[in-house]
Amino acid sequence: MPATRFVHLVRHAEPAPDGGGLTARGRRQAELLGERLGRLPLASLHHGPLPRAAETARILGERAGVRPQVAETAGDYVPHLPHRGELPPALADFYLGFLADATPDEAEAGRELAARAADVYAGPAEGDTIRHDVVVTHNFLIAWLVREALHAPRWRWLGINHSHASLTTIRHTPGRAPCLHVQNDMSHLTPELRWTDAPPEEYV
């Protein structure tokens, strides 16, 4: 019989400008998030292959006591490339322009990875024990899985944003719709470590 499963989605911490890993602030963000998640009985920790996700997961895993595992499904990719007809007319030019650099091959690969990610990172747990899984990934995949949980239109992953080292948790309970339990939460970070990817006018 399946059991409730909490899937904890983490956007990587603040990346270094050279793309090689994290800044000093990013490493501290990952440490604080690891301390928060370390209070839970974590069953797994998956992360995308890029250095910023890998380093975030390594630090988080050290603090939380769980071994990171690299997963292509947790990578940085476009999960769904919409066509103009499925977008609200007032938004179509903006979002199609935002995604204009995605090639057909990248779009196809993203569709396949997103479908696999939904299979792996959504749904109740097998067995009769509550399960907690962590995925250290990127904004696009977190937005896609939030959209999936809410049964929103496929294009609606666009416009759902998450900050560095933020926590988004989706609860999957047998016989119920998925619950967006926590979203873009930064309460584990000290004030100066929050919103490191946003201009001051977006702070709330």
C-alpha positions in Angstrom: 0.0 0.0 0.0 1.5 3.4 -0.9 2.3 6.0 1.7 2.7 9.8 1.8 5.8 11.2 0.1 7.3 14.6 0.5 9.4 15.7 -2.4 11.7 18.6 -1.4 12.8 20.6 -4.5 15.8 22.8 -4.0 17.1 25.4 -6.4 20.9 25.4 -6.3 22.6 28.0 -4.2 24.2 31.2 -5.5 26.6 30.2 -8.4 30.0 31.6 -9.0 30.2 33.9 -12.1 32.6 31.5 -13.9 30.1 28.6 -13.7 32.5 26.4 -11.7 30.5 26.0 -8.5 29.2 28.3 -5.8 30.2 31.6 -4.3 31.1 31.9 -0.6 27.5 33.1 0.0 26.2 30.1 -2.0 28.1 27.7 0.2 26.7 29.2 3.3 23.2 29.0 1.8 23.7 25.3 1.2 24.9 24.7 4.7 21.9 26.4 6.3 19.5 24.4 4.0 21.3 21.2 4.9 20.8 22.0 8.6 17.1 22.5 8.0 16.6 19.3 5.9 18.8 17.3 8.3 16.0 17.3 10.8 14.0 15.0 8.5 14.6 11.3 7.8 15.7 11.8 4.2 15.6 8.8 2.0 17.4 10.2 -1.1 19.2 13.2 -2.5 19.4 13.6 -6.3 21.0 16.5 -8.1 21.6 17.7 -11.6 25.0 17.3 -13.2 26.0 21.0 -13.4 28.7 22.2 -10.9 26.3 24.6 -9.1 23.8 21.8 -8.4 26.5 19.3 -7.6 28.2 21.5 -5.0 25.0 22.5 -3.4 24.0 18.8 -3.1 27.4 17.9 -1.7 27.3 20.5 1.1 23.6 19.8 1.8 24.3 16.1 2.0 27.2 16.6 4.4 25.0 18.6 6.8 21.9 16.4 6.4 23.7 13.1 6.5 22.6 11.7 3.1 24.6 10.7 0.1 24.1 12.7 -3.1 23.3 10.9 -6.4 23.7 12.6 -9.8 20.7 12.4 -12.1 20.2 13.7 -15.6 16.5 14.2 -14.9 17.4 16.8 -12.3 19.4 18.8 -14.8 18.8 22.3 -16.4 16.6 22.0 -19.5 13.4 23.4 -21.0 10.7 21.0 -19.9 8.1 22.1 -22.4 8.4 24.5 -25.4 5.0 25.9 -26.0 3.6 26.9 -29.4 1.9 30.3 -29.9 -1.6 28.8 -29.9 -1.4 27.5 -26.3 -0.2 30.8 -24.8 -2.4 33.7 -23.8 -2.2 36.2 -26.7 -0.9 39.0 -24.4 2.0 36.8 -23.2 2.9 34.9 -26.4 5.5 37.3 -27.8 7.3 37.6 -24.4 7.6 33.9 -23.7 8.3 32.8 -27.2 11.1 35.4 -27.3 12.4 34.2 -23.9 12.6 30.6 -25.3 13.8 31.6 -28.8 17.3 30.1 -28.3 16.0 26.5 -27.6 16.7 24.3 -30.6 14.3 21.6 -31.7 16.7 18.9 -30.5 16.9 20.6 -27.1 13.1 20.9 -26.9 12.7 17.2 -27.7 15.4 16.2 -25.1 13.7 18.5 -22.5 10.3 16.9 -23.1 11.7 13.4 -22.6 13.6 14.4 -19.4 10.6 16.2 -18.0 8.4 13.2 -18.5 10.9 11.0 -16.8 11.3 13.5 -14.0 7.6 13.5 -13.3 7.7 9.7 -13.1 10.6 9.8 -10.6 9.9 12.9 -8.5 6.1 12.8 -8.2 3.6 10.5 -6.7 3.2 8.6 -3.4 5.9 6.4 -1.9 6.0 2.7 -2.3 5.4 0.8 0.9 3.8 1.9 4.1 6.3 4.4 5.4 6.3 8.2 4.9 9.2 9.1 2.7 11.2 12.3 2.2 13.2 12.8 -1.0 15.4 15.8 -2.0 16.1 17.0 -5.5 18.7 19.8 -6.0 18.0 21.2 -9.4 17.2 24.4 -11.4 14.3 26.8 -11.6 12.8 25.3 -14.8 12.3 21.8 -13.4 11.0 23.0 -10.0 8.5 25.2 -11.9 7.5 22.2 -14.1 6.9 20.0 -11.1 4.8 22.7 -9.4 2.8 23.0 -12.5 2.4 19.3 -12.7 1.2 19.1 -9.0 -1.4 21.8 -9.7 -2.6 20.2 -13.0 -2.1 23.5 -14.7 -1.7 23.9 -18.5 1.6 22.7 -19.8 2.9 26.2 -20.7 2.3 27.4 -17.1 5.7 26.4 -15.8 6.7 29.7 -17.3 6.5 32.6 -14.8 7.0 30.4 -11.7 10.3 31.4 -10.2 12.4 30.2 -7.3 15.4 31.8 -5.5 18.8 30.4 -4.8 18.7 27.7 -2.1 15.0 28.1 -1.6 12.8 25.1 -0.6 9.7 24.0 -2.4 8.0 20.9 -1.0 5.2 18.9 -2.7 3.3 16.4 -0.6 1.9 13.4 -2.4 -0.7 11.6 -0.4 -2.5 8.5 -1.7 -6.0 9.2 -2.8 -5.6 13.0 -2.7 -4.4 15.7 -5.1 -0.8 16.7 -4.7 -0.3 19.5 -2.1 2.0 22.5 -2.6 3.2 22.3 1.0 5.9 24.9 0.8 7.0 27.1 -2.1 10.1 29.3 -2.6 10.7 29.3 1.1 13.9 30.9 2.3 13.2 31.0 6.1 16.3 28.9 6.8 18.5 31.7 5.3 19.7 34.7 7.2 18.3 38.0 5.7 21.5 38.9 3.8 21.5 35.5 2.1 17.9 35.7 0.8 17.0 36.9 -2.7 20.5 36.7 -4.1 19.2 36.3 -7.6 16.6 39.2 -7.5 16.7 43.0 -7.6 15.6 44.7 -4.3 12.2 45.6 -5.6 11.3 41.9 -5.7 12.1 41.3 -2.0 9.0 40.5 0.1 
